[in-house]
């Protein structure tokens, strides 16, 4: 029997690697001679680079860039193979890099993310994966674009400092000094939100407050983003204002979609494609996946949905072991997941569950594998 274990981490309690260790113990207990394949998972959020590096035997490298408020920070990126890197925007332009008392999306910039991209492009990497979760910025990507040679000018022909508050000052955009490496690279931006660039569901109104924006600042940023989208439409003929996903991470994807070969892709599908998950499924009899909580959001680009869909195409049964179930959890069955096993086995609060997570997971895994073993021996008459 060949079992593939591909869980996401249980946030705040267990890493995907540790979950796999515990599941392997239980699998070997019930199926002594089974072959176990370990495939740690992530969906584009925290830890995605580590998962890709682990699965592809890659490594991390570091580069000093400008942080979101202008200070130098040491950002890292993952080298997946000789042509592919993954960059987490948060290491260069992330909210944790800004002290709470200094958080102001009018003043932050994605310039450091652009510097990191420039660095890897000029080292010869041609396939870039950009995870954009946790950003501190709401600058429409003009910071990153400026680092790559794109210039923004005001009505007087003066250069515009690439921070959020200056979006409303932009009158012309020049690509005269755009680095040529950007135009030949393939860029995948992991994007799991559908928010447009502007409007009540846009970048500013939905994500600006958590980045420190006051109501007055958010109004300034929203007006600036509307103006920015209009300038782009007038100059380049492309309207990003209502584009699904364009509002993610303060609009970071806009210059890349405009000036390079870039596509927005769900985080889990980007991970699965990069690690060649379909190939890993060859000869597999059973897949066990999992995440901390399964609910109505799980079918929308989370680990369970991606794993379930991939296994369903190959008619491989897949079960999910989870920390807990919320409203709409059973919707995940439509994605190819065939069973859900929660680890909680009694009434308990979250703190108790986290404190006893190893014991609870081993107990749930034991129950799950007992059901699987029973199912194998059932004869349908």
N, C-alpha and C positions, 0 to 999 in steps of 0.2 A: 504494500500500500504506500502510495506517495502522497504526502500531505504538504501543502504550501501554507505557511503562516504569514499573513500580511496585515497586521493590525496597525492602526494609527496609535499614537500615544494617548493615554488617559490624562488629560491636562491636570497638572497639580498633584499627580500621584505616581504614575508609572510611565516610563519611556516605552516606545514600541519594542526596543530591544529586550527590555526586561519582561514585557508581556510575552514575547516569543520564548524566552527562557522558561517561563512558568508553563506555557502551553506545551512546550516540548516535553517537559517532565510528565505531564498528564498523558500526552499522546503516546509516549513510550510505555507508560504504565498499562495502557489498554491495548495498544498495538505494538508489541515488543519489537518487531522487526521492521517497523515502518521506516520509510525514508522521509526526513523532514527538511523542507527547504525554507530558509529564513529570508523574508523580504520585508524589512521595516518600511512603514508607510507614512506619508504626510500628504496634505492636500494643497500645499502652496503657502501655508501659514508658517508659524514659528517652527523651526527645525527642519524645514524642507531641504535646505542645502545639505545638512548633515545626512539626511536620509539618502539623497542622491549620491553623495560622496561615498557613503558606506556601501550602497548597492552596486556602485560602479568602480569600487576600489580607487576612488579619486583622492584628492588631497586639497587642503586649504592653502591659499596664499594671501598675503596682506599688502596693502598699499595705503599711504597717507593721503587723505583728501580733505577738502573743506567740509566741515560739519554743517548742520542745518542753520546754525546761528553764526557761522563764520569762523569758528575755531577749527584747528586741525584735529582730525580723528583718524584712528587706524581702522580702516575698513577691510573686511575680508571677502573673498570670493572662493567658490569651489571649482576646481579643475576636474571635469568629469572625464574627458579624454583629450587627445591632442588637438581637437578642434572645438570642444564644447566647454563652456563655463556657465555656472549659475551664480547670479548676483542677487543678494537680498538687499533691497533698497534700505531696509532698516539699519544695516550696519554703517551706512554712509549718511543717510538723511532721516533717521528714525526718531520717533517721539521720545524714546528713553534717553536719547542723547541731549535732550533739552530739559534743564531743571524746571520744575513746575512753575516757579515764579517768573520764568523767562519765556513761557510758552505763549506765542503770538503768531498765528499763521500769516499775518500781514508781513512779518519780517523774516520768515524762514525761507530757505532756498533748497532746491534739489540739485544744486551745482555739484556737490560731492558725488552724487550718483552718476552724473555725467562724466566726472573725472575718472571714476572707477571703470565705466564703460569704455572711455577713451583709452585707458591704460591697457585693458585686455584686448581691445581691437588692435592697438599698435604692437601688441606682443604676438599678433598673428591669429588669434582665435576668431573664428568666423560664425560660430553658432552660439548665440547668447540666450540664456533663459533668465528673465528678470522677475523675481518675486517681489511684489510691491506692498505687502502688508506692513502695517505699523509705521507709516510715514508721518513726518511732522509737518509736511508742506501742503500748501494750497496755491501753488504758483503756476499751474497749467503746464508744468514741465519746462518752463523757460529757463530755469536754473540749469537743469541737465543739458538742455539744448545749447545754452551759452558755452558750457564746458566743451561741447563738441564742435564749436565754431559758428553756430548760428547767432546772428546779431539782431538786436531789437532796438529800434530807434523811436524817439518821440517826435512831436510835430515840428520841433526845431532841428531835427537831424542829430540830436544828442543821444548817446548810448544810454539805454535804460538798465539800471541795476536789476538783475533777475530775481526779484522777490515778489511775493503775492500782491503787496499793495501797489506795485507798479504795473500790473496788468492793464489798468485803465489808461496808462500813459502811452502804450504802444500804438504807433501809427504805421510803421513799416517793418517788415521782417526780411533780412538778407541771409542768403545761404552761400554768399561768395567765398567765405572762409570755412565752410563745412568740411570736416575731415573726410577724405574720400573713402576711408575704411568703413564708414557708417553705411554708405550706399551699397556696399557689396555684401554686408553681413546679413545673416538671418537672425531675427530677434523674435523670441516668443515671450510675451508678457502674461504672467499668470494672473488671471482676473476672474474672480468668482462673484462679483457684484454686478448688477445690471443698471446701476445709477447713471443717468445721463450727466453731461458736463454742467448744465445749469438748470435752474428751477427748484421747486420745493424738494424734489428727490435728488437734486444734483450734488456735486462735490462739496460745495460750501455749506449748504443748509443741513446736509445729513452728517458730514464728517468734520466740519469746521469747529464745532463747539468742543469736541473731544481733543482737539489740538490746541485749545486754549482761547479760541475766538470769542470775543464779546459780541452781543447783538449789533453794536455799531460797526465793529470790525467785519463781521460777517456780511453786513450790508455793503460795505466797501468792496469786499472780495467778490461778492456775487455780481455787483455792477461791473467790476473789472473783468470777471470771467465772461460775462455777456459781451462786453466790448471786445475782448480777445478773440472770442469765437467769430464775431462779425468781421474783424480784421482778417482773420484766416480765410473766411468764406469769400470776402471781397478780393483778396490778393491771390488765393490759390484755388478758389472754386469748390472747396470742401466744407461742408457744414457738420461740425462735431457737436453742436449744442444739444441735440437730442439723441445722439448715438448711444446705444446701449453699452454700458461699461466704461464710457469715456470719463465718467466722474470718479473712477477709482483712484485712490492715492493722490487726490488733489489735481487730477487731470494729467498725471505724469506721462501717459501714453501718447498724448496729442502730437508732439513733435516727431515721435518715432513712427507713428502711423502716417504722418505727412511726408517725412523725408527718408524713410528707410523701408526695407522689406520686413514689416512687423505684423504679427497677428496676435490678437487677444485669445487666450485659451484657458479653459478651466484648469485650476491648479492640479487636481488629481489626474486629469488626462495628460497634462504636460509631464507629470512624474512618470506615469505608466508608459508613455511613449519613449521617454528618455532611457528608462531602465529596461526597455524591450520586454515588458511584462507578458505579452502574448507568447513570446518564445519561452519564458519561464514556466508557462502553463503546460507545455508539452509533456504528456505522460502523467499529468497530475490527476489524482483520483478525488481529492477533496481539498477545498480551500477554507481556511478559517480567517476571517478578518475581524475588525472590531474598532470601537471608538468609545470615548467617555460617555457620550449621551446620544441616543438615537431619537429623533423627533421629526417633525414635519419639514425641517430644514435639511435633513440628511440626504434626500434625493437631489438636492440642488448643488452638485459639484463637490460633495464630501467624499471621504475615502470609501465608505460603504457603497455608494452609488457607482463609483468608478470600478471598483473590484467586482461588484455584482454584475454590471453590464458586460465586462470583459469575460467573466466566467460563463455567463449566460450564452454568449456567442459560441462557446465551445462545449456547451452542455455539461459543465463541471459543477457539481453541487457546492454551494458556498453558505456557510453559517457565520453569524456575527455574535461575538461575545462582547457585551457592552457594560459600561458602568451603570447606566440607568436608561429607562424608557420614558419619553415625554409624549405629549399629545401629537398624534399623527405618525407615531413611530412605525406603524404597520404599513405606511405608504412605501417604505423601503422594499417591500416584497415585489413591487412593480419593477424594481431595478435589477431583479435577479437574485436577491438575498432570499434564502429559503427558510431560514429560522433565526430567531433572536434569543440569546441566552443572557439575561441580566445577571450580574454577579451578586447583587444584594439578595440575601436569603432571609431577611427579617426586617422589621420596621427599624429604621435607623436614620440619623441625620448624615449630612454630607461629610462632616468632620470624622465621624465614626467610620464611615465607609473608607475614607482616605487612609485613616490610621491602620485599618485592617485589610488594605487592598490586596496584599499578597495572598493571605488566607482565603479571602472571598473569591479571588480569581481562580485559585486552585480548586476550590469547592465547585465553582460554576463549570470549570473545564471538566472536572470529573463527571458531573451530571451530564454535560453535553456529550462527551465521548461515550458514556454508558448508553445514551439514546442512539448514538450513531451505531454502536456495536449491536444494539438490539435490532435496529433497522436492517442491518446487513443480514441478520439471520431470520428475518420475517419472510415467510413464504406466502405469496398472494395466491389464494385458491379461486 
